[in-house]
Amino acid sequence: MEYNYPKQIQMGGHVYDVELVDRFALDPQAEAAGIQQYDSLRIKVCSLTQHHEDKKLSVIEATLWHELVHAISYQYSLSLGEDTVDGLSQGIQQVLSQLNIHLITESPTQ
């Protein structure tokens, strides 16, 4: 599946590169759905399940929001815990989804 999504996102004075990757490209042993790398300014989100099937678009987008909230927390020294990051990212996605605003969409098939 091909997706349209922002390849870069500015956070404070920094620009994060955003990439959708195969789960095993992150860490074959990890259960993480995404990762935010502060030192290299990268956000990586898995687009495939453990069985190499496409994840649902809303799940990929939720993971991207989750990693973006982690980046916001880091860049602005908020020290948000994982539960707070989960709640904020889910709330942001839900509100924007109701307004039909999405970070990720499916690319039209040719």
Residue frames relative to the residue before (quaternion, step in Angstrom):
aa qw qx qy qz dx dy dz
M 1.0000 0.0000 0.0000 0.0000 0.00 0.00 0.00
E 0.2417 -0.7531 0.5970 0.1338 3.56 -1.05 0.82
Y 0.1368 -0.8059 0.5749 0.0368 3.56 -1.04 0.84
N 0.3035 -0.6735 0.6346 0.2271 3.51 -1.31 0.48
Y 0.2123 0.7529 -0.5964 0.1800 3.56 -0.83 1.01
P 0.5906 -0.5697 0.4112 0.3969 3.61 -1.16 0.41
K 0.3374 -0.7590 0.5260 0.1831 3.57 -0.76 1.04
Q 0.7641 0.1217 -0.0941 0.6264 3.55 1.32 -0.33
I 0.0612 -0.7722 0.6323 0.0160 3.55 -1.15 0.75
Q 0.3270 -0.7457 0.5466 0.1955 3.56 -0.82 1.00
M 0.0305 -0.7706 0.6359 -0.0300 3.52 -0.98 0.98
G 0.7926 -0.0713 0.0072 0.6055 3.56 -0.26 1.23
G 0.7842 -0.2850 0.2294 0.5013 3.57 -0.83 -0.95
H 0.6446 0.5237 -0.3058 0.4655 3.58 1.28 0.18
V 0.2614 -0.7309 0.6056 0.1753 3.54 -1.25 0.50
Y 0.2217 -0.7762 0.5822 0.0969 3.55 -0.69 1.17
D 0.3320 -0.6883 0.6054 0.2223 3.56 -1.07 0.79
V 0.1750 -0.7791 0.5974 0.0735 3.57 -0.97 0.92
E 0.0237 0.8064 -0.5871 0.0673 3.54 -0.89 0.98
L 0.2615 -0.7071 0.6310 0.1827 3.55 -1.10 0.78
V 0.0212 -0.8263 0.5599 -0.0574 3.55 -0.73 1.10
D 0.5884 -0.5083 0.4879 0.3966 3.51 -1.41 0.17
R 0.6213 -0.5693 0.3872 0.3741 3.60 -0.98 0.81
F 0.7168 0.4644 -0.2680 0.4458 3.56 0.86 -0.90
A 0.5442 0.5884 -0.4129 0.4326 3.57 1.23 -0.19
L 0.6252 0.5208 -0.3484 0.4654 3.61 1.15 -0.50
D 0.7005 -0.3228 0.2827 0.5702 3.54 0.59 -1.18
P 0.4010 -0.7593 0.4515 0.2425 3.61 -0.38 1.16
Q 0.6999 0.4653 -0.2692 0.4703 3.59 1.12 -0.53
A 0.6357 0.5754 -0.3230 0.4006 3.58 1.19 -0.47
E 0.3817 -0.6994 0.5591 0.2295 3.51 -1.26 0.51
A 0.4151 0.7379 -0.4542 0.2773 3.59 1.27 -0.05
A 0.3510 -0.7245 0.5581 0.2011 3.55 -1.07 0.79
G 0.7965 0.0186 -0.0009 0.6043 3.55 1.27 -0.34
I 0.1455 -0.7770 0.6060 0.0888 3.51 -1.29 0.27
Q 0.1769 -0.7490 0.6317 0.0929 3.53 -1.13 0.76
Q 0.1328 -0.8142 0.5642 0.0330 3.57 -0.51 1.20
Y 0.3322 -0.7898 0.4883 0.1655 3.55 -0.28 1.32
D 0.7049 0.5020 -0.2825 0.4139 3.56 0.84 -0.99
S 0.7688 0.3101 -0.1843 0.5280 3.62 1.04 -0.67
L 0.3802 -0.7554 0.4573 0.2751 3.60 1.33 0.09
R 0.4681 0.6460 -0.4594 0.3906 3.54 0.78 1.12
I 0.1083 -0.7312 0.6681 0.0854 3.50 -1.23 0.67
K 0.0377 -0.7894 0.6127 -0.0088 3.55 -0.80 1.06
V 0.0809 -0.7913 0.6061 -0.0008 3.54 -0.93 1.00
C 0.4049 -0.7119 0.5234 0.2352 3.56 -0.90 0.96
S 0.2009 -0.7946 0.5643 0.0993 3.56 -0.90 0.93
L 0.7068 0.4054 -0.2528 0.5217 3.59 1.29 -0.08
T 0.4912 -0.6289 0.5135 0.3154 3.54 -1.22 0.54
Q 0.7015 -0.4301 0.3454 0.4512 3.57 -1.29 0.00
H 0.7002 0.4402 -0.2518 0.5025 3.58 1.22 -0.51
H 0.5215 -0.6827 0.3696 0.3540 3.57 1.31 0.44
E 0.4562 0.6314 -0.4817 0.4014 3.57 1.06 0.76
D 0.5838 -0.5763 0.4319 0.3749 3.57 -1.17 0.57
K 0.3864 -0.6833 0.5659 0.2523 3.56 -1.01 0.84
K 0.5942 -0.5309 0.4527 0.4002 3.56 -1.25 0.36
L 0.6088 -0.5960 0.3927 0.3463 3.54 -1.04 0.83
S 0.6581 0.5161 -0.3198 0.4453 3.61 0.93 -0.85
V 0.6313 0.5263 -0.3327 0.4624 3.61 1.10 -0.63
I 0.6385 0.5076 -0.3220 0.4807 3.58 0.99 -0.82
E 0.6725 0.4960 -0.2971 0.4620 3.57 0.91 -0.91
A 0.6252 0.5360 -0.3373 0.4561 3.60 1.00 -0.76
T 0.6525 0.5077 -0.3100 0.4695 3.57 1.01 -0.81
L 0.6356 0.5146 -0.3324 0.4697 3.58 0.99 -0.78
W 0.6419 0.5048 -0.3295 0.4740 3.62 0.91 -0.81
H 0.6252 0.5456 -0.3340 0.4473 3.58 0.97 -0.87
E 0.6987 0.4564 -0.2748 0.4775 3.59 0.84 -0.94
L 0.6145 0.5358 -0.3478 0.4629 3.62 1.08 -0.62
V 0.6457 0.4970 -0.3270 0.4788 3.60 0.98 -0.76
H 0.5991 0.5271 -0.3619 0.4819 3.61 1.06 -0.63
A 0.6576 0.5076 -0.3130 0.4604 3.62 0.93 -0.86
I 0.6286 0.5184 -0.3279 0.4781 3.59 0.99 -0.81
S 0.6464 0.5289 -0.3130 0.4523 3.57 0.91 -0.94
Y 0.6880 0.4754 -0.2804 0.4712 3.57 0.92 -0.91
Q 0.7023 0.4920 -0.2811 0.4309 3.59 0.76 -1.04
Y 0.7765 0.3104 -0.1653 0.5229 3.58 1.05 -0.71
S 0.4613 -0.7320 0.4122 0.2853 3.59 1.26 0.52
L 0.2733 0.7956 -0.4951 0.2173 3.58 0.90 0.94
S 0.2115 -0.8216 0.5000 0.1739 3.58 1.24 -0.46
L 0.1773 0.8057 -0.5410 0.1634 3.57 0.88 0.95
G 0.4124 -0.6985 0.5319 0.2432 3.54 -1.03 0.83
E 0.7048 -0.4840 0.3191 0.4089 3.56 -1.28 0.35
D 0.6426 0.5177 -0.3320 0.4569 3.62 0.97 -0.77
T 0.6545 0.5012 -0.3062 0.4761 3.58 1.00 -0.81
V 0.6289 0.5223 -0.3273 0.4739 3.58 0.99 -0.83
D 0.6419 0.5232 -0.3191 0.4608 3.60 0.95 -0.88
G 0.6949 0.4903 -0.2781 0.4464 3.56 0.80 -1.00
L 0.6758 0.4905 -0.2921 0.4663 3.57 0.89 -0.92
S 0.6817 0.4893 -0.3057 0.4499 3.58 0.84 -0.92
Q 0.6543 0.4986 -0.3164 0.4724 3.60 0.99 -0.76
G 0.6518 0.5182 -0.3101 0.4588 3.57 1.01 -0.80
I 0.6431 0.5133 -0.3164 0.4720 3.58 0.96 -0.87
Q 0.6746 0.4932 -0.3047 0.4569 3.57 0.84 -0.95
Q 0.6563 0.5261 -0.3165 0.4384 3.60 0.91 -0.87
V 0.6780 0.4849 -0.2950 0.4671 3.59 0.87 -0.94
L 0.6965 0.4658 -0.2837 0.4664 3.59 0.82 -0.94
S 0.6128 0.5459 -0.3467 0.4542 3.58 1.07 -0.67
Q 0.6349 0.5216 -0.3259 0.4677 3.59 1.02 -0.78
L 0.6931 0.4348 -0.2579 0.5138 3.58 1.18 -0.59
N 0.4392 -0.7187 0.4187 0.3396 3.56 1.38 0.13
I 0.4479 0.6292 -0.4818 0.4140 3.55 1.02 0.93
H 0.0348 0.8208 -0.5641 0.0825 3.58 -0.59 1.16
L 0.4450 -0.6783 0.5208 0.2660 3.55 -1.11 0.75
I 0.7898 0.1983 -0.0717 0.5759 3.55 1.11 -0.72
T 0.0119 0.7691 -0.6388 0.0146 3.54 -1.04 0.87
E 0.5470 -0.5837 0.4747 0.3670 3.54 -1.24 0.40
S 0.4401 -0.6568 0.5404 0.2878 3.55 -1.07 0.76
P 0.5196 -0.6290 0.4644 0.3446 3.58 -0.99 0.75
T 0.4313 -0.6833 0.5186 0.2794 3.57 -1.01 0.77
Q 0.3475 -0.7590 0.5178 0.1869 3.53 -1.04 0.77
